[in-house]
């Protein structure tokens, strides 16, 4: 039997999954990944741990494939986006830790660009907001703060990459320095119209062009994995950032189809087809995917804290014993909605874009229980999603159904509350590994082991879906109070 290996490098773990060409899982492997928090708002990872985790799951999947008689025909890669790595190409060693997408250290740099009235220029070219979230300001910070970095650039010794680029360079043993259009579109250096690195943007951020990777289509060939690692070489076809890969995995190939992924953060991405739709409501315009004959744009809303709020409840507040008990807590807690959490632990993402905001809980009384705080944390993810859906509607996107994936969707109470708040039918897929599946499907399309997107869409199945059960007046009351909480949080941190 033939299989496609997806390497899914995420924020908190790395997964390797071998799929059939029809999207069925053959075998899986997972390796945890640690985060480093040097200062408030700073988030880093060790690039060596990132590549080690990838090699671990790849080796494990390869071993299992041999045991089961599976022939790996190609490898697809998907990754946490925006996370920035710069390395010395002569030594192969990173000159600094990976700066993770959640990191907010470049807030002052971003504000200085806003003060120069550059936001409209950058948005028109990239579709992105001026925010520390994206790669460009992270690159600038590394080059300006790591000793001798600028000199190494002049000597043509440094390379930049988002995680996909770093993995490809490592796996091909330095043969290929490339990224795909979806990851490039998250750097704030990529022109959405020309599909190239933009010289004006490079000048704004003071970034030299010689450190940037080549840009390719999602289904292009990205070289071959060296035999050094498992004794056999495999072609790399299919590369996309995690949210775009999930869009493919959810078979959202039609204009107007939307998916929302609930992992560490939450990311709602709608396919806008061949149109570049510039948001007037603080959403991001991005690339959904580029196949050999198709380019699809997208509109995305990014929330920094979704499942991460559950981690905070477990690790910091210690009010739950494990994640699996959250759904029962939500179901058994009185339905009065008096407690609201605004989980701005690392600022607020779309559509608010407030990097200085910090988390707050409202409505506490002497009678408030820890379970109400737990439920408020979960409800906050639905409210934040609704902010995104509302912004999409204002931008002219008509939605009635949303496909969901990620760790939080095992909580059916959450999915029902999400449905009631967004006024959308929520569809949960039978295959929850949408991101990995998307990488595998792109790989199959590139390597011609999968015939078309129609073949992929024909295999998509729903395992759970909702109907709206909350009265519109109650929903409006709840969302109004949520907005009050968000505005109060922003005001508190506005000085």
C-alpha positions in Angstrom: 0.0 0.0 0.0 1.1 3.5 -0.8 1.0 6.3 1.8 1.8 10.0 2.1 3.7 11.3 5.2 2.6 14.6 6.6 5.0 16.4 8.9 2.9 18.8 11.0 5.1 21.1 13.1 2.9 23.0 15.5 3.3 25.4 18.4 3.2 22.8 21.2 4.0 19.6 19.4 5.1 18.0 16.2 3.1 15.2 14.6 3.9 12.8 11.8 0.9 11.1 10.2 0.9 8.7 7.2 -2.3 8.9 5.2 -3.8 6.9 2.3 -4.5 8.9 -0.8 -8.2 9.0 0.3 -7.3 10.6 3.6 -7.5 7.6 6.0 -4.9 7.6 8.8 -2.5 4.7 8.6 -0.2 5.6 11.5 0.7 8.5 13.7 3.6 9.8 15.9 3.8 12.8 18.2 6.6 14.6 20.0 6.1 17.5 22.5 7.7 20.9 22.0 8.6 23.3 24.8 8.2 27.1 24.8 10.6 29.6 26.4 9.3 32.8 28.1 12.4 35.1 28.7 10.3 38.2 29.5 6.6 39.3 29.7 5.2 39.0 26.2 8.2 37.1 24.8 7.8 33.6 23.4 10.7 31.6 22.0 11.5 28.0 21.0 14.8 26.2 20.4 15.2 25.5 16.7 17.3 22.5 17.5 14.4 21.0 19.5 12.1 21.8 16.6 14.1 19.9 14.0 14.8 17.1 16.6 11.0 16.6 17.1 10.5 16.4 13.4 13.2 13.8 12.9 11.8 11.9 15.8 8.3 11.6 14.4 9.6 11.0 10.9 11.8 8.2 12.0 9.0 6.7 14.0 6.5 6.8 11.1 9.1 5.4 8.8 9.7 2.4 11.1 6.0 1.8 11.4 5.6 2.0 7.6 8.2 -0.7 7.1 6.5 -2.9 9.6 3.1 -2.5 7.9 4.4 -2.7 4.3 3.6 0.9 3.5 5.5 2.7 0.7 5.9 6.4 1.4 5.4 8.1 -2.0 6.0 11.7 -0.8 6.2 14.0 2.2 4.1 17.1 2.9 5.0 19.8 5.4 2.8 22.1 7.4 3.9 24.4 10.2 3.2 27.1 12.8 3.2 30.3 10.8 5.1 33.6 11.3 7.5 31.9 13.8 10.9 33.3 12.7 14.3 31.6 12.5 17.6 33.0 11.3 20.6 30.7 10.9 24.2 30.7 9.7 24.2 28.8 6.4 27.9 28.0 6.8 27.5 26.2 10.2 23.8 25.4 10.0 23.3 26.8 13.4 20.6 29.3 14.4 22.0 32.7 15.6 19.0 33.1 18.0 16.1 31.1 19.3 13.0 30.9 17.1 10.7 33.9 17.9 7.2 32.4 18.0 4.2 34.0 16.4 2.7 34.8 19.8 5.7 37.0 20.7 5.1 40.7 21.3 8.6 42.1 21.9 8.5 44.2 18.7 5.5 46.3 19.8 7.6 49.5 20.0 9.0 48.9 16.5 5.5 48.4 15.1 4.3 51.6 16.8 7.1 53.5 15.3 6.0 52.4 11.8 2.4 53.4 12.6 3.7 56.8 13.7 5.3 57.1 10.3 1.9 56.5 8.7 3.0 53.3 7.0 0.1 51.1 8.0 -2.0 51.7 4.9 1.0 51.2 2.6 1.9 47.9 4.3 -1.8 46.7 4.4 -2.3 47.5 0.7 0.7 45.4 -0.4 0.4 42.5 2.1 -3.2 42.4 3.3 -1.8 42.3 6.9 -2.2 44.6 9.8 0.9 46.3 11.4 1.3 44.0 14.3 4.2 42.1 16.1 2.4 38.9 15.1 4.0 38.8 11.6 7.6 37.8 10.8 9.1 41.0 9.4 9.5 42.8 12.7 10.9 39.7 14.3 13.5 39.5 11.6 14.4 43.1 12.2 14.7 42.5 15.9 17.1 39.6 15.5 19.3 41.4 13.0 19.4 44.5 15.3 19.9 42.7 18.6 22.1 39.7 18.0 25.7 40.7 18.1 27.4 40.6 14.7 24.2 39.7 12.8 24.3 42.6 10.4 27.9 41.9 9.6 27.1 38.3 8.9 24.4 39.5 6.5 26.9 41.6 4.6 29.1 38.5 4.3 26.0 36.6 2.8 26.2 34.0 5.6 22.6 34.3 7.1 19.3 32.7 6.0 15.8 33.5 7.2 13.0 31.1 7.2 9.6 30.5 8.8 9.5 27.0 10.2 8.7 25.3 6.9 11.8 26.8 5.3 14.0 25.8 8.1 12.7 22.2 8.0 13.1 22.0 4.3 16.7 23.3 4.4 17.6 20.9 7.2 15.9 17.8 5.6 17.5 18.5 2.3 20.8 19.1 4.0 21.1 22.6 2.7 20.1 21.9 -0.9 16.8 23.9 -0.9 16.1 27.3 0.7 12.4 27.8 -0.1 9.0 28.6 1.3 5.5 28.4 -0.1 3.1 31.3 -0.9 1.0 30.8 2.2 3.9 31.1 4.6 5.4 34.0 2.6 2.1 35.8 2.8 2.4 35.9 6.6 5.8 37.7 6.7 4.6 41.2 5.9 7.3 41.2 3.2 5.2 39.5 0.5 3.2 41.4 -2.2 -0.2 39.7 -2.6 -0.6 41.0 -6.2 2.9 40.3 -7.6 3.4 37.1 -5.5 7.0 38.2 -4.8 9.1 39.8 -2.0 8.5 43.5 -2.1 11.5 45.8 -2.2 9.6 48.7 -0.6 8.6 46.5 2.4 12.2 45.2 2.7 13.4 48.8 2.9 10.7 49.7 5.5 11.8 46.9 7.8 15.5 47.2 6.9 15.7 43.6 5.9 18.2 42.5 3.2 16.8 40.4 0.3 19.7 38.0 0.2 18.5 36.2 3.4 15.0 35.4 2.0 14.0 32.0 0.6 12.6 31.3 -2.9 8.8 31.3 -3.1 7.0 28.3 -4.6 3.5 27.0 -5.1 2.0 24.8 -2.4 2.1 21.8 -4.6 5.6 22.3 -6.0 8.6 20.0 -5.5 10.7 21.2 -2.6 13.6 18.8 -3.1 14.2 15.4 -1.5 14.7 14.4 2.1 18.3 13.2 2.5 19.0 9.5 2.9 21.0 10.4 6.0 18.0 10.4 8.3 16.2 7.1 7.7 18.3 5.4 5.0 15.8 6.3 2.3 15.0 9.5 0.4 11.5 10.9 -0.2 10.4 13.8 -2.4 8.9 16.8 -0.6 5.7 17.9 -2.3 3.1 20.0 -0.6 3.9 22.8 1.8 1.5 25.2 3.5 1.1 27.1 6.7 -1.0 25.3 9.3 -4.3 27.2 8.9 -4.2 27.0 5.1 -3.4 23.3 5.3 -6.4 22.9 7.5 -8.6 24.7 5.0 -7.5 22.1 2.4 -8.0 19.3 4.9 -11.5 20.6 5.5 -12.1 20.6 1.7 -13.0 24.3 1.7 -12.3 24.7 -2.0 -15.3 26.7 -2.9 -15.6 30.5 -2.5 -17.3 31.3 0.8 -16.4 28.1 2.6 -14.9 28.7 6.1 -13.1 26.7 8.6 -12.0 27.6 12.2 -9.2 25.8 14.0 -9.1 25.7 17.8 -5.6 24.9 19.0 -3.3 27.1 21.0 -5.0 30.0 19.2 -8.1 30.2 17.0 -8.0 30.9 13.3 -11.0 31.4 11.1 -10.2 31.4 7.4 -12.7 31.8 4.6 -11.9 31.0 1.0 -12.5 34.2 -1.1 -11.5 32.5 -4.4 -9.6 34.5 -7.0 -10.5 37.8 -5.4 -8.2 39.8 -3.2 -10.7 41.0 -0.6 -9.2 43.8 1.5 -11.0 43.9 4.8 -12.4 47.1 6.2 -12.9 45.5 9.5 -9.4 44.6 10.7 -9.2 41.1 9.2 -6.2 39.7 7.4 -6.1 39.2 3.6 -3.9 36.2 2.9 -3.3 33.4 0.4 -5.5 30.3 1.0 -3.5 28.1 -1.4 -1.8 28.0 -4.8 -2.0 24.8 -6.8 -0.4 24.3 -10.2 -3.5 25.9 -11.9 -5.4 27.6 -9.1 -4.6 30.6 -6.8 -7.1 31.2 -4.0 -7.1 34.1 -1.6 -8.6 34.2 1.8 -9.8 36.4 4.6 -8.6 35.4 8.1 -9.2 36.3 11.7 -6.6 35.3 14.2 -7.1 34.9 17.9 -4.0 34.5 20.0 -5.6 32.6 22.9 -8.0 29.7 22.5 -6.9 26.3 23.9 -4.1 28.1 25.6 -6.6 29.4 28.1 -7.3 25.8 29.2 -3.6 25.3 29.7 -3.6 28.4 31.9 -6.5 26.9 34.0 -4.5 23.7 34.4 -0.9 24.9 34.8 -1.2 28.3 36.4 -4.5 28.6 38.1 -4.7 24.9 38.9 -8.5 24.8 39.0 -8.8 21.7 36.8 -7.0 18.4 37.0 -7.0 17.7 33.3 -8.4 19.0 30.1 -10.9 16.1 29.7 -13.0 17.3 32.7 -13.7 20.7 31.1 -16.8 19.7 29.2 -18.5 18.2 32.2 -17.7 21.3 34.2 -19.2 23.5 31.5 -22.4 21.3 31.4 -22.8 21.3 35.2 -22.2 25.0 35.9 -25.3 27.2 36.3 -26.3 28.9 33.1 -26.3 32.5 34.4 -23.4 33.9 32.3 -22.4 36.4 35.0 -18.6 35.8 34.7 -16.7 36.9 31.6 -13.0 36.3 30.8 -11.1 38.3 28.2 -8.1 36.1 27.6 -5.7 38.8 26.4 -2.6 37.1 27.9 -0.5 38.2 24.9 -2.7 41.0 23.6 -5.8 40.9 21.5 -5.8 39.7 17.9 -8.4 40.3 15.2 -10.5 42.4 15.0 -9.2 44.4 17.9 -5.4 44.3 17.4 -4.4 45.5 20.8 -0.9 44.2 21.6 -0.7 45.9 25.0 -3.9 44.5 26.4 -3.7 41.9 29.1 -6.3 39.3 30.4 -9.1 40.2 32.7 -12.0 38.5 34.4 -15.3 40.4 35.0 -18.3 39.8 37.1 -16.7 38.1 40.1 -18.6 38.0 43.4 -18.1 36.3 46.7 -20.3 33.5 45.4 -18.3 32.9 42.2 -16.9 29.4 41.9 -13.8 28.1 40.1 -16.1 26.2 37.7 -17.6 29.5 36.6 -14.2 30.8 35.8 -13.5 27.6 33.8 -16.6 28.0 31.8 -16.0 31.7 31.2 -12.6 30.8 29.7 -14.2 28.4 27.3 -17.0 30.8 26.4 -14.5 33.4 25.6 -13.3 31.4 22.6 -16.8 31.4 21.2 -17.2 35.2 21.8 -13.9 35.9 20.1 -14.9 33.7 17.1 -18.1 35.7 16.8 -16.1 38.9 16.6 -14.3 37.4 13.6 -17.5 36.1 12.0 -19.2 39.5 12.5 -16.2 41.2 10.8 -16.4 38.8 7.9 -20.1 39.5 7.5 -19.4 43.3 7.5 -16.8 42.6 4.7 -19.5 41.0 2.6 -18.9 37.3 3.3 -22.2 35.5 3.7 -21.8 32.5 6.0 -24.2 29.8 7.3 -21.9 26.9 8.0 -18.5 26.7 9.7 -16.2 23.6 9.7 -14.1 23.2 12.8 -11.1 21.3 13.9 -8.4 21.3 16.6 -8.2 20.0 20.1 -11.1 22.0 21.5 -13.7 20.5 19.2 -13.8 17.3 21.2 -15.9 19.4 23.6 -19.4 19.2 22.2 -20.8 21.7 24.8 -18.3 24.2 23.4 -19.4 23.5 19.8 -23.1 24.1 20.8 -22.3 27.3 22.6 -20.2 28.4 19.6 -23.1 27.7 17.3 -25.5 29.7 19.4 -23.2 32.7 19.7 -22.1 32.8 16.0 -25.6 31.8 14.6 -23.9 29.3 12.3 -24.2 25.5 11.9 -21.0 24.0 13.2 -19.7 20.9 11.4 -17.0 18.7 13.0 -15.2 16.4 10.5 -14.8 12.7 10.9 -11.1 13.1 10.5 -10.0 15.6 13.1 -6.4 15.9 11.8 -7.3 18.5 9.3 -4.0 20.3 9.2 -1.9 17.2 8.7 -4.5 15.9 6.2 -4.2 19.1 4.2 -0.5 18.8 4.0 -0.8 15.2 2.8 -3.5 16.1 0.2 -1.3 18.9 -1.2 1.6 16.5 -1.4 -0.5 14.0 -3.3 -1.7 16.7 -5.7 1.8 17.8 -6.3 3.1 14.2 -6.8 0.1 13.2 -8.9 -1.0 10.4 -6.6 -4.2 12.4 -6.0 -6.1 13.5 -9.1 -8.0 16.6 -8.1 -9.5 18.8 -5.4 -12.8 17.2 -6.2 -11.4 13.8 -5.2 -10.4 15.3 -1.9 -13.7 17.0 -1.3 -15.6 13.8 -2.1 -13.9 12.1 0.8 -14.9 14.7 3.5 -17.4 13.6 6.1 -19.0 15.2 9.1 -19.1 13.4 12.5 -21.1 16.0 14.4 -23.1 19.1 13.6 -25.2 21.6 15.6 -28.5 23.4 15.3 -29.0 26.8 16.9 -30.8 26.5 20.3 -30.4 29.9 21.9 -32.9 32.7 21.4 -31.5 35.6 19.4 -32.3 38.1 22.2 -30.4 36.1 24.8 -27.5 35.7 22.4 -27.4 39.5 21.8 -27.5 40.1 25.5 -24.5 37.9 26.0 -22.4 39.3 23.1 -23.2 42.9 24.3 -21.7 42.1 27.7 -18.7 40.5 26.1 -18.0 43.6 24.0 -18.3 45.7 27.2 -15.6 43.5 28.8 -13.3 43.8 25.8 -13.6 47.6 25.7 -13.0 47.8 29.4 -9.9 45.6 29.0 -8.5 47.8 26.2 -9.2 51.0 28.2 -7.4 49.7 31.3 -4.2 49.1 29.3 -4.5 52.2 27.0 -2.0 54.4 29.0 
